[in-house]
Amino acid sequence: MNFLQLLTLQLVAHLLADFFFQTDKWVEDKNSSGIRSRYFLMHLGLVFITSWLLSFQWQFIAAAGTITLLHAIIDMLKSILSRSFKVRRYLFFIDQMLHLGVLAGVTWWFSSNFTLEPWFRIVFSERTLFIVFAFLFCTKPANILIRELFNLYRISAPKTENSSKELPNAGKLIGNMERLLTLTFMLIGRFEAVGLLIAAKSILRFGEKDTLKSEYVVVGTLLSFGIAIFIGVILMFVF
């Protein structure tokens, strides 16, 4: 195992602990109650367990503890700052950048000072591990990122007469599918299929008379495809 493999595994651990295993209810309760929230310790426990287990190394336990401690400090600061309306829109991005900085720093320190000896031989390359990270990111984390980008630019879903007739969570599922398909097409080199997918979604929205809803959908669609294409480009040219 090398530094990039360990870092990618820690990024996967972060996605699992901070997005997949943590619900919106947990986040709201932590922001309102801080360290008194019962979900706060549960979340930190998940951060430690996923970080340590996905390192596949016994000696990483100290590094996982450091990551968990710094994660707790960042989350506490986020909880305090979330009460200020002026910075609330930026907190998600600041929070995630700090978490990623901690992961990169601790992983680099560990790989520089310890011999990377996993429980078993890691046969997957950095690219394969990043593909796993990419597909995970294109689901729930990408939905949350798009939601926070809407909040950052103060874009809210327009209320229409037919809003009650729309399927709940259908937009999230559609977004997940289009990003996963886009990433898959890019990995196998079928770029024309990505264009066809974008065109197909545009046709489905053709004739929409509500201008506000159309603009809202267009922004969401561009962000959704943009995230998948950006990750696909990284996979193609960096890995």
N, C-alpha and C positions, 0 to 999 in steps of 0.2 A: 504494500500500500504506500502511496506517496501523498504529498500535501494536497494536490488537487482532488484526489479520490476522497480523502478524509474531509476536505472542505465541502465537497458536493454532498457527501453523506450527512454532514451537519446541516446543510441547507434543507435537505429532505426532512431531517428531524425537526427543523424549525417550522416547516410547512405543516407537519403533522400536529405539533404541539400548539402552534399559534393560530391555526386556521381550521384544520379538520376536527380536532378534538375539543376545540373551544367554540362554544355557541355564542350567539349575540346576547343571550341572557347572561352568560358569564361576564362578557365584556361590560355590559351596562351595570351589573351589580358591582364589579370591580371599580368602575369609574365613579360610582356614587358612594360606595362604602370604603374604598381603599383597601388597606391591609386587613381591615376587619371583615371583609367579605370572605365567606367560607369557600368561595370559588377561587380565591387568590392562591391559597396553599395547594389546592387541587391542581391548579394550572402549573404552579411551580414544580409540583411533583411530576407532572407529565413532561415538562421541559427537561428535567434531570434524567428521567427514565429514557426518553427518546434519544437524547443526546448521548448518553452512555451506551445504550444498547446498539445504536447505529454506528458507533465508533468501532465496534467489534474488538475492543481492547480493554483488558482489565485495568491497566494503568491510566486509562483516560478518565477514571472516576473523579480525580482531582480537577481535571479540566472541565468535566461536566458540571461539577459543583461550582466552579468559577463562573461558567456560563449562566448557570441558574441564579447565582447571587447577583450578577450584573443585570440579568433579565428582570429580577425582582426590583432592583433600584430604578431601572428605566420605566417599568410599569407603574411604580409608585409616583415617579415624577409626572408621568402621563396622567395619572389619576388626579393629581393636584392641579396640573395645568388645564385639564379638561373643563374646569369650572370657569375658565376665562373664555369668553366668547370670541375674543380677538384672535386667539391662537388655536382654537378648537379645530378649525378647518385644516390646519397643517400638521396636527399631532400624529395622524396615522403615518404620514410620510417620514416625519422626524423619528418616530418610534421605530419604524422598520429599518431605516438607515442605521440607527444606533445598534439595533440587534444584529444586522449584517456585519457591521464593523466589529462588534464583539466576537462574533463567530470567526471572522477572518483573522482577527488578532490572536485569539486564544488558540485556534487551530495552527496558525503559523508558529506561535511560541512552543506549542507541544511538539510539533514535527521537527522543530529546530533543536530541541533539548532531549527528546526521547526517541528511541528506536521504535519505528512503527511495526509492531508485531501483532497482527490481528489473530483472532481465535482460529481462523481458517484462511487459506490463501484466497485473496480477492482476485477472481478471474475476470471481472468486468473492468473495462477501460473507463477513463474519465468521461469519454463521450457517451458511453452506454449509461453511466450513472446520471449524467446530465440530462439524457433523454427521459429517464424516469422522473427526474425533478421537473422537467419541462411539461410533461403530460400531467403531473400532479398540479403544477402551478396554473395550468390552463383550465382548471375546474373551479372549485370554490375560491381559492385565493384571487384568481382573475376577476371573478364576480365582485368580490369585496373591493379590489383595486378600482374597478370601474365605478362602483358606488361612491367611493371616496373621491374619485376625480370629479364626479358630478357634484358632490358636496363642496369640493374646492372651488369650482366655478359657479356655485350656487344655481345649479340646474336641477329643477325638480320635475317629477312626472306630471304632465298636465292632466287635469280632471275633466273627463268627458262624460257624455250621457251614456256611452256604452262601456264605461270602465267596469261596471258591475258584471258585465257579460264576459270579461276576459278571464282566461284560465289562470289561477294562482300559480306562481312560480314557473309558468311556461317560458317566460323570458330568460330565466336562469338556465333552464334546460336547453333552450335553443342556443344560447350563448356558449354553453359548454360544448355542445355538439359541433357548432361551427368552428370553434377554436381547435378542438381535437382533430376534426377533419382537415382543417387548414394545415396544422402542424404535420399531420400524417402525409398529406399530399406533398408538402415541401421536403420531407425526409426521403420520399421515394422519387423526388424529382419531377413530379407532375404539376408544374406551376400553372398550366392552363386550367387544371381542375379547380385551383383556387379562384381564378377569375370567373369560372363557371358558377362556383358556389356563391360568390358575391353577386353575380348577375341574377341568379335564381332567387336570392333573398330580395333583391331590388324589385323583381317582377311581382313577387308576392305582396309587396307594399305599394305597387303601382295603383293609382287611383284613390289613394288616401286623401280625403278632403280636409282633414284636420291638420292645419299647418304646424301648430305647436307640437302635436303628437308626432308628425312626420319628422320634424327637426330633432325631437328627442330620440326617436328610433335611429335616425341617421348618425347622430353623435355616438350612441351606444354601439351601433354596428361598426363604425369606423374604429372605435376604441377596441372593440372585441377582436376584429380582424388584425388590427395593428399590433396588439399584444402577441398574437400567435405568430404573425409574420416576423416580428422583431426577434422572438425567441428562435424561430426557425433559421433566421439569418445568422444568429450567434452559433447555432449548431453547425451550420454549413461552413462558416468562414473561420471560426475560432477553434472548434473542436475537430 
